[in-house]
Amino acid sequence: MRGVKSTPSDFWLQVDRSTDCWEWTGALDKDGYGRCWFGGRDQRAHRISLHIAGRDPGTSIVRHLCNNRKCVRPDHLDVGTISDNVLDEVRSGTHAKLRYKQELVDVIRQEYAAGAGSTRHLAHKHGVSKSHVHAICAGITRTVRVERRLNERD
């Protein structure tokens, strides 16, 4: 939208403030984040929101504390590192690289420990591969490694 005036008041016209999360109603990118023309370039809306609020993120990552990609409410956003953002996603169960939700991992581990079936039986029951059940039960999944890292940071 080159040539379009981009002022803070224009920005806030594209925000729905009717709920706790202030959702961007304008264009979204392929990942579901708000996009708009501001400051002479196309930017993600949540970054602009922090800039307008006087907390310019610079080159840092902007984290959604509410886990809502459309949210541009400044107090739902925080500046951090890529590592902080990944750990936030893991805690909330929204990290794209985690193949299975933590609840499923916990159930498979509990059932296996209780002798509720072989890895083949549990794989069939939960719709996952036998090798994934083995990795979950043996504690070698990426989820377990990330959980350890979370515990070390807390």
URHU-V415650 format. One record per residue. N is the residue number from 1. RES is the residue in one small letter. SS is DSSP state (hx for helix, st for strand, lp for the rest). PSI is psi in degrees with one decimal (NA if undefined). OMEGA is omega in degrees with one decimal (NA if undefined). Layout:
BEGIN
n=N res=RES ss=SS psi=PSI omega=OMEGA
n=N res=RES ss=SS psi=PSI omega=OMEGA
END
This chain:
BEGIN
n=1 res=m ss=lp psi=51.6 omega=-179.7
n=2 res=r ss=lp psi=146.1 omega=178.8
n=3 res=g ss=lp psi=-10.4 omega=179.4
n=4 res=v ss=lp psi=136.2 omega=178.5
n=5 res=k ss=lp psi=134.1 omega=-177.8
n=6 res=s ss=lp psi=90.4 omega=177.4
n=7 res=t ss=lp psi=163.4 omega=176.3
n=8 res=p ss=hx psi=-39.4 omega=-179.8
n=9 res=s ss=hx psi=-36.8 omega=175.3
n=10 res=d ss=hx psi=-40.7 omega=178.9
n=11 res=f ss=hx psi=-51.0 omega=-175.1
n=12 res=w ss=hx psi=-17.8 omega=175.0
n=13 res=l ss=lp psi=-20.5 omega=-178.6
n=14 res=q ss=lp psi=22.2 omega=-178.1
n=15 res=v ss=st psi=130.6 omega=175.6
n=16 res=d ss=st psi=112.8 omega=-177.7
n=17 res=r ss=lp psi=22.0 omega=-175.1
n=18 res=s ss=lp psi=-9.5 omega=178.5
n=19 res=t ss=lp psi=178.4 omega=-179.9
n=20 res=d ss=lp psi=-43.5 omega=173.5
n=21 res=c ss=lp psi=131.4 omega=175.9
n=22 res=w ss=lp psi=104.9 omega=-172.4
n=23 res=e ss=st psi=138.0 omega=175.9
n=24 res=w ss=st psi=128.9 omega=-178.6
n=25 res=t ss=lp psi=-2.7 omega=179.1
n=26 res=g ss=lp psi=-156.9 omega=-177.0
n=27 res=a ss=lp psi=147.3 omega=176.4
n=28 res=l ss=st psi=149.6 omega=174.9
n=29 res=d ss=lp psi=-178.9 omega=-176.0
n=30 res=k ss=lp psi=-21.2 omega=-179.9
n=31 res=d ss=lp psi=0.1 omega=178.0
n=32 res=g ss=lp psi=9.8 omega=177.1
n=33 res=y ss=lp psi=144.3 omega=176.8
n=34 res=g ss=st psi=143.7 omega=178.1
n=35 res=r ss=st psi=143.4 omega=171.8
n=36 res=c ss=st psi=164.9 omega=178.8
n=37 res=w ss=st psi=121.0 omega=-178.9
n=38 res=f ss=st psi=136.7 omega=179.2
n=39 res=g ss=lp psi=29.6 omega=177.3
n=40 res=g ss=lp psi=8.5 omega=178.4
n=41 res=r ss=st psi=162.4 omega=177.9
n=42 res=d ss=st psi=127.5 omega=-176.4
n=43 res=q ss=st psi=164.1 omega=173.6
n=44 res=r ss=st psi=137.4 omega=-172.5
n=45 res=a ss=hx psi=-37.1 omega=-177.9
n=46 res=h ss=hx psi=-30.2 omega=176.6
n=47 res=r ss=hx psi=-40.4 omega=177.6
n=48 res=i ss=hx psi=-41.5 omega=179.5
n=49 res=s ss=hx psi=-47.0 omega=178.7
n=50 res=l ss=hx psi=-39.1 omega=178.6
n=51 res=h ss=hx psi=-47.1 omega=179.5
n=52 res=i ss=hx psi=-35.5 omega=-179.3
n=53 res=a ss=lp psi=0.7 omega=177.8
n=54 res=g ss=lp psi=15.5 omega=179.4
n=55 res=r ss=lp psi=62.1 omega=-176.1
n=56 res=d ss=lp psi=120.1 omega=-176.7
n=57 res=p ss=lp psi=-11.1 omega=-177.4
n=58 res=g ss=lp psi=-126.3 omega=-179.8
n=59 res=t ss=lp psi=4.0 omega=-179.7
n=60 res=s ss=lp psi=165.5 omega=176.7
n=61 res=i ss=st psi=140.4 omega=172.3
n=62 res=v ss=st psi=121.2 omega=-177.0
n=63 res=r ss=st psi=138.1 omega=173.4
n=64 res=h ss=st psi=104.6 omega=-179.3
n=65 res=l ss=lp psi=-21.3 omega=-179.4
n=66 res=c ss=lp psi=-3.4 omega=-178.8
n=67 res=n ss=lp psi=26.8 omega=178.6
n=68 res=n ss=lp psi=108.5 omega=-175.2
n=69 res=r ss=lp psi=-25.7 omega=179.3
n=70 res=k ss=lp psi=-12.2 omega=-174.9
n=71 res=c ss=st psi=133.0 omega=177.2
n=72 res=v ss=lp psi=13.9 omega=179.1
n=73 res=r ss=lp psi=119.9 omega=-174.0
n=74 res=p ss=hx psi=-35.9 omega=-179.4
n=75 res=d ss=hx psi=0.7 omega=171.5
n=76 res=h ss=hx psi=2.1 omega=-176.3
n=77 res=l ss=st psi=150.4 omega=176.8
n=78 res=d ss=st psi=151.7 omega=177.8
n=79 res=v ss=st psi=138.7 omega=179.5
n=80 res=g ss=st psi=-162.9 omega=-179.9
n=81 res=t ss=lp psi=170.1 omega=175.4
n=82 res=i ss=hx psi=-40.7 omega=179.4
n=83 res=s ss=hx psi=-44.7 omega=176.9
n=84 res=d ss=hx psi=-43.8 omega=-177.3
n=85 res=n ss=hx psi=-43.0 omega=178.6
n=86 res=v ss=hx psi=-44.1 omega=179.5
n=87 res=l ss=hx psi=-37.1 omega=174.7
n=88 res=d ss=hx psi=-45.0 omega=-179.0
n=89 res=e ss=hx psi=-38.4 omega=179.3
n=90 res=v ss=hx psi=-45.8 omega=179.0
n=91 res=r ss=hx psi=-39.7 omega=-176.8
n=92 res=s ss=hx psi=-6.4 omega=-179.8
n=93 res=g ss=lp psi=18.2 omega=-177.4
n=94 res=t ss=lp psi=4.6 omega=-178.5
n=95 res=h ss=lp psi=126.8 omega=-174.9
n=96 res=a ss=lp psi=-27.7 omega=-176.3
n=97 res=k ss=lp psi=-11.0 omega=177.9
n=98 res=l ss=lp psi=113.8 omega=-173.2
n=99 res=r ss=lp psi=-38.5 omega=-176.3
n=100 res=y ss=lp psi=146.8 omega=176.1
n=101 res=k ss=lp psi=150.8 omega=-177.4
n=102 res=q ss=hx psi=-34.9 omega=180.0
n=103 res=e ss=hx psi=-43.2 omega=179.8
n=104 res=l ss=hx psi=-42.1 omega=178.1
n=105 res=v ss=hx psi=-45.4 omega=180.0
n=106 res=d ss=hx psi=-43.6 omega=-179.5
n=107 res=v ss=hx psi=-45.9 omega=-179.6
n=108 res=i ss=hx psi=-44.4 omega=179.3
n=109 res=r ss=hx psi=-43.8 omega=-179.7
n=110 res=q ss=hx psi=-45.3 omega=-179.3
n=111 res=e ss=hx psi=-40.8 omega=179.4
n=112 res=y ss=hx psi=-44.4 omega=179.8
n=113 res=a ss=hx psi=-32.2 omega=-179.6
n=114 res=a ss=lp psi=-1.2 omega=180.0
n=115 res=g ss=lp psi=28.4 omega=-177.3
n=116 res=a ss=lp psi=2.5 omega=177.0
n=117 res=g ss=lp psi=168.4 omega=178.5
n=118 res=s ss=lp psi=170.8 omega=176.7
n=119 res=t ss=hx psi=-34.7 omega=177.9
n=120 res=r ss=hx psi=-45.7 omega=179.1
n=121 res=h ss=hx psi=-47.1 omega=-178.5
n=122 res=l ss=hx psi=-35.7 omega=177.4
n=123 res=a ss=hx psi=-46.5 omega=179.5
n=124 res=h ss=hx psi=-44.1 omega=-178.6
n=125 res=k ss=hx psi=-40.6 omega=-174.2
n=126 res=h ss=hx psi=2.5 omega=176.0
n=127 res=g ss=lp psi=34.9 omega=177.6
n=128 res=v ss=lp psi=168.8 omega=-179.1
n=129 res=s ss=lp psi=155.7 omega=178.2
n=130 res=k ss=hx psi=-38.6 omega=-179.8
n=131 res=s ss=hx psi=-32.8 omega=176.8
n=132 res=h ss=hx psi=-39.2 omega=176.6
n=133 res=v ss=hx psi=-44.8 omega=178.3
n=134 res=h ss=hx psi=-45.8 omega=-179.2
n=135 res=a ss=hx psi=-39.9 omega=178.3
n=136 res=i ss=hx psi=-47.6 omega=-177.2
n=137 res=c ss=hx psi=-31.7 omega=-179.8
n=138 res=a ss=hx psi=-6.9 omega=178.6
n=139 res=g ss=lp psi=28.5 omega=-178.9
n=140 res=i ss=lp psi=13.6 omega=177.6
n=141 res=t ss=lp psi=158.9 omega=177.3
n=142 res=r ss=hx psi=-34.8 omega=179.9
n=143 res=t ss=hx psi=-43.6 omega=-178.5
n=144 res=v ss=hx psi=-42.8 omega=179.4
n=145 res=r ss=hx psi=-41.3 omega=179.6
n=146 res=v ss=hx psi=-38.0 omega=177.2
n=147 res=e ss=hx psi=-42.5 omega=178.4
n=148 res=r ss=hx psi=-41.7 omega=179.3
n=149 res=r ss=hx psi=-39.9 omega=177.0
n=150 res=l ss=hx psi=-44.9 omega=-179.5
n=151 res=n ss=hx psi=-35.6 omega=178.8
n=152 res=e ss=hx psi=-34.6 omega=-177.6
n=153 res=r ss=hx psi=-28.2 omega=-176.3
n=154 res=d ss=lp psi=NA omega=NA
END
